[in-house]
Amino acid sequence: MRKKRSNYSLSNKYWLLFLTLGCIALMLLSAYSDTVRGPFRIFANATVIPMQTGINTLGTFLIDITENFETMEMLREENENLQEQIATLQEENSRLQVDGFELERLRNMFRLHQEHAEHEKIGARVISADGNWFHNLTLNRGSIHGVRPNMNVIAEGGLVGIVTEVGPTWSNVRTIIDDTSNVSGMVLHTLDRCIVRGDLSLMNERRMRFEGLENNDNPVDVGDVIVTSYISRYFLQGLRIGYIVEINVDASNLTRFGYIVPAVDFQNIQEVLIIMQTKEDFTRQAQEGSNGNGASNVGGNGQTINGNGSNNDNGQTTNGNGVNNGNDEDNGEESGGSP
């Protein structure tokens, strides 16, 4: 058996050597002899060329696979780099958007400050709120910053509410949309007075109710602005409350009532301005300017006007026309922290 295997292996080697020498001879003859090129070419076409074509095809396929793998690896690395760049750009874009929103809010606050430049103010941030409609707010400014009860609070658009309670570094604000709020207002272009009442049940329609507007010849239409009136006990005059969206005449035909849209977006309050002068301060300054002893009628706690001092409002509001002048409104809504 071993001898047969040895002879078989030796014969294979001879055949391989023979075929190799034959191929070399055929290539030499094909290269240097034109006379024998034809027959050998026929033989080569039948044997060598198909083999060469197959080898070339296989080599090309292997090269393509290698190149494809290299290309895929390059694309994978490039994709990872692009993904990192996209994540970085998205983060930068989000940061720029936040900065843009912050800048826009600051611009709005600056415009609001300019709009009420006659009053000293400090800025504050809302740090907590009750409910979706922010009817009660807590601000990050308190007594150490000079905040006192009954100070008016404004934001982009107009009036937010009034400070009701103050701590060293915080203060609570009751907004004008709260159910207990009743603000003495007036139509800006006619000065006709009315009462604006808070009602959270109406805020789903973004509305507040006003009533007690005298049914006189002064035209009042949808779109007219209502601001705080000059007879308000706790609110400074001229702070924008909202815009009329509906107006009707009551059954007695003596007064008109309707609805307004608040000037402030009470779902998205972030920054506010606190006016550092209360209505009491304003009244006292007016008294001191016109009468040297008028200041003795003002309570000393810096929060409310006592019975003697409140006669300023009575002197302004008694007009005898039978229309609600805002006195009943002052009994509810405009009380600050301690009254």
WOTA-V88919 format. One record per pair of residues at least 12 apart in sequence whose C-alpha atoms are under 10 Angstrom apart, sorted by the first residue. I is the first residue (numbers start at 1). J is the second residue. If there is no record, write none. Layout:
# WOTA-V88919
I J
I J
This chain:
# WOTA-V88919
23 44
23 47
23 48
25 40
26 39
26 40
26 41
26 43
26 44
26 48
27 40
27 41
27 44
29 41
30 44
105 156
105 270
105 271
106 156
106 271
107 156
108 155
108 156
108 157
108 271
109 123
109 154
109 155
109 156
109 157
109 271
109 272
109 273
110 156
110 273
111 156
112 154
112 155
112 156
112 157
112 158
112 272
112 273
113 154
113 155
113 156
113 273
113 275
115 158
116 154
116 238
116 239
116 275
119 236
119 274
119 275
119 276
119 277
120 273
120 274
120 275
120 276
120 277
121 147
121 152
121 153
121 154
121 272
121 273
121 274
121 275
121 276
121 277
122 141
122 145
122 146
122 147
122 153
122 272
122 273
122 274
122 275
122 276
123 139
123 140
123 141
123 153
123 154
123 155
123 271
123 272
123 273
123 274
123 275
124 138
124 139
124 140
124 141
124 142
124 153
124 155
124 170
124 171
124 270
124 271
124 272
124 273
124 274
125 137
125 138
125 139
125 140
125 141
125 269
125 270
125 271
125 272
125 273
126 138
126 139
126 140
126 141
126 170
126 171
126 172
126 173
126 268
126 269
126 270
126 271
126 272
127 139
127 140
127 141
127 170
127 270
127 271
128 140
128 172
128 270
129 172
129 173
129 267
129 269
131 267
132 203
132 266
132 267
132 268
133 175
133 177
133 178
133 200
133 203
133 204
133 206
133 265
133 266
133 267
133 268
133 269
134 160
134 173
134 174
134 175
134 177
134 178
134 200
134 265
134 266
134 267
134 268
134 269
135 160
135 161
135 173
135 174
135 175
135 176
135 177
135 178
135 179
135 181
135 198
135 199
135 200
135 266
135 267
136 160
136 161
136 162
136 163
136 164
136 172
136 173
136 174
136 175
136 176
136 177
136 178
137 160
137 161
137 162
137 163
137 171
137 172
137 173
137 174
137 175
137 269
138 163
138 165
138 166
138 170
138 171
138 172
138 173
138 174
139 163
139 166
139 169
139 170
139 171
139 172
139 173
139 270
139 271
139 272
139 274
140 167
140 168
140 169
140 170
140 171
140 172
141 166
141 167
141 168
141 169
141 170
141 171
141 172
141 274
142 165
142 166
142 167
142 168
142 169
142 170
142 171
142 172
143 165
143 166
143 167
143 168
143 169
143 170
143 171
144 166
144 167
144 168
144 169
144 170
145 168
145 169
145 170
145 276
146 166
146 168
146 169
146 276
147 163
147 165
147 166
147 167
147 168
147 169
147 170
147 171
147 274
147 275
147 276
147 277
148 163
148 164
148 165
148 166
148 167
148 171
148 274
148 276
148 277
148 278
148 302
148 303
148 336
148 337
149 162
149 163
149 164
149 165
149 166
149 171
149 172
149 173
149 278
149 302
149 303
149 304
149 335
149 336
149 337
149 338
149 339
150 162
150 163
150 164
150 165
150 166
150 173
150 174
150 233
150 234
150 235
150 275
150 276
150 277
150 278
150 279
150 280
150 302
150 303
150 304
150 334
150 335
150 336
150 337
150 338
150 339
151 163
151 164
151 173
151 234
151 235
151 236
151 274
151 275
151 276
151 277
151 278
151 279
151 280
151 281
151 303
151 336
151 337
152 164
152 173
152 175
152 234
152 235
152 236
152 239
152 273
152 274
152 275
152 276
152 277
152 278
152 279
152 336
153 173
153 174
153 175
153 235
153 239
153 272
153 273
153 274
153 275
153 276
154 175
154 239
154 240
154 241
154 264
154 271
154 272
154 273
154 274
154 275
155 263
155 264
155 265
155 266
155 269
155 270
155 271
155 272
155 273
155 274
156 263
156 264
156 265
156 269
156 270
156 271
156 272
156 273
157 239
157 240
157 241
157 242
157 262
157 263
157 264
157 265
158 227
158 238
158 239
158 240
158 241
158 242
158 262
158 263
158 264
158 265
159 175
159 176
159 227
159 228
159 235
159 236
159 238
159 239
159 240
159 241
159 242
159 262
159 263
159 264
159 272
159 273
160 173
160 174
160 175
160 176
160 177
160 239
160 240
160 241
160 262
160 263
160 264
160 265
160 266
160 269
160 272
160 273
160 274
161 173
161 174
161 175
161 176
161 177
161 178
161 181
161 183
161 235
161 241
161 274
161 333
161 334
162 174
162 175
162 176
162 181
162 234
162 235
162 274
162 275
162 278
162 333
162 334
162 335
162 336
162 337
163 175
163 274
163 278
163 335
163 336
163 337
164 303
164 334
164 335
164 336
164 337
164 338
164 339
165 336
165 337
165 338
166 337
172 337
173 336
173 337
174 333
174 334
174 335
174 336
174 337
175 198
175 266
175 333
176 196
176 197
176 198
176 199
176 200
176 208
176 241
176 262
176 266
176 333
176 334
177 196
177 197
177 198
177 199
177 200
177 201
177 202
177 203
177 206
177 207
177 208
177 209
177 262
177 266
178 197
178 198
178 199
178 200
178 201
178 203
178 333
179 197
179 198
179 199
179 200
179 201
179 333
180 197
180 198
180 199
180 200
180 332
180 333
180 334
181 196
181 197
181 198
181 199
181 329
181 330
181 332
181 333
181 334
181 335
182 195
182 196
182 197
182 198
182 199
182 209
182 210
182 326
182 328
182 329
182 330
182 331
182 332
182 333
182 334
182 335
183 195
183 196
183 197
183 198
183 210
183 227
183 228
183 229
183 232
183 233
183 234
183 235
183 241
183 326
183 329
183 330
183 332
183 333
183 334
184 196
184 197
184 210
184 226
184 227
184 228
184 229
184 230
184 231
184 232
184 233
184 234
184 235
184 237
184 241
184 324
184 325
184 326
184 327
184 328
184 329
184 330
184 333
184 334
185 197
185 210
185 211
185 213
185 225
185 226
185 227
185 228
185 229
185 230
185 231
185 232
185 235
185 237
185 238
185 239
185 240
185 241
185 242
185 325
185 326
186 210
186 213
186 225
186 226
186 227
186 228
186 229
186 230
186 231
186 237
186 238
186 240
186 241
187 213
187 220
187 221
187 224
187 225
187 226
187 227
187 228
187 229
187 238
187 242
187 243
187 244
188 220
188 224
188 225
188 226
188 227
188 228
188 229
188 238
188 240
189 218
189 219
189 220
189 224
189 225
189 226
189 227
190 218
190 219
190 220
190 224
190 226
191 218
191 226
191 227
191 229
191 230
192 212
192 213
192 214
192 215
192 216
192 218
192 220
192 226
192 229
192 323
192 325
193 210
193 211
193 212
193 213
193 214
193 226
193 227
193 228
193 229
193 230
193 231
193 323
193 324
193 325
193 326
194 210
194 211
194 212
194 213
194 214
194 226
194 227
194 228
194 229
194 255
194 256
194 257
194 323
194 324
194 325
194 326
194 329
195 209
195 210
195 211
195 212
195 213
195 228
195 229
195 257
195 324
195 325
195 326
195 327
195 328
195 329
195 330
196 208
196 209
196 210
196 211
196 212
196 213
196 226
196 227
196 228
196 241
196 242
196 257
196 258
196 259
196 260
196 326
196 329
196 333
197 209
197 210
197 211
197 259
197 329
197 333
198 210
198 333
202 259
203 261
203 262
203 266
203 267
205 261
206 259
206 260
206 261
206 262
206 265
206 266
207 242
207 243
207 244
207 245
207 246
207 258
207 259
207 260
207 261
207 262
208 241
208 242
208 243
208 244
208 245
208 258
208 259
208 260
208 261
208 262
209 244
209 246
209 247
209 257
209 258
209 259
209 260
209 261
210 226
210 244
210 246
210 247
210 256
210 257
210 258
210 259
210 260
211 247
211 248
211 249
211 250
211 255
211 256
211 257
211 258
211 259
211 324
212 249
212 250
212 254
212 255
212 256
212 257
212 258
212 323
212 324
212 325
212 326
213 247
213 248
213 249
213 250
213 254
213 255
213 256
213 257
213 258
213 323
213 324
213 325
214 249
214 253
214 254
214 255
214 256
214 257
214 321
214 322
214 323
214 324
214 325
215 248
215 249
215 250
215 252
215 253
215 254
215 255
215 256
215 257
215 323
216 253
216 254
216 255
216 256
220 244
220 247
220 256
221 243
221 244
221 245
221 246
221 247
222 243
222 244
222 245
222 246
222 247
222 258
222 259
222 260
223 242
223 243
223 244
223 245
223 246
223 260
223 261
224 242
224 243
224 244
224 245
224 260
225 240
225 241
225 242
225 243
225 244
225 245
225 260
225 261
225 263
226 238
226 239
226 240
226 241
226 242
226 243
226 244
226 260
226 261
226 262
226 263
227 239
227 240
227 241
227 242
227 243
227 263
228 240
228 241
228 242
229 325
229 326
230 279
230 313
230 316
230 317
231 312
231 313
231 314
231 315
231 316
231 317
231 325
231 326
231 327
231 330
232 279
232 313
232 317
232 325
232 326
232 327
232 329
232 330
232 334
233 278
233 279
233 280
233 283
233 304
233 305
233 310
233 312
233 313
233 326
233 327
233 329
233 330
233 331
233 333
233 334
233 335
234 278
234 279
234 280
234 303
234 304
234 305
234 330
234 333
234 334
234 335
234 336
235 278
235 279
235 280
235 330
235 334
236 275
236 277
236 278
236 279
236 280
236 282
236 283
237 279
240 262
240 263
240 264
241 260
241 261
241 262
241 263
241 264
242 259
242 260
242 261
242 262
242 263
242 264
243 259
243 260
243 261
243 262
243 263
244 258
244 259
244 260
244 261
244 262
245 258
245 259
245 260
245 261
246 258
246 259
246 260
246 261
247 259
247 260
254 322
254 323
255 322
255 323
255 324
278 302
278 303
278 304
279 303
279 304
279 305
280 298
280 299
280 302
280 303
280 304
280 305
280 309
280 310
281 295
281 298
281 302
281 303
281 304
281 305
283 295
283 298
283 305
283 309
283 310
283 312
283 313
284 296
284 297
284 298
284 305
284 309
284 312
286 312
287 309
287 312
294 308
294 309
294 312
295 309
296 308
296 309
297 309
297 310
297 311
297 312
298 310
301 338
303 335
303 336
303 337
303 338
303 339
304 335
304 336
304 337
304 338
304 339
305 339
306 339
313 325
313 326
313 327
314 327
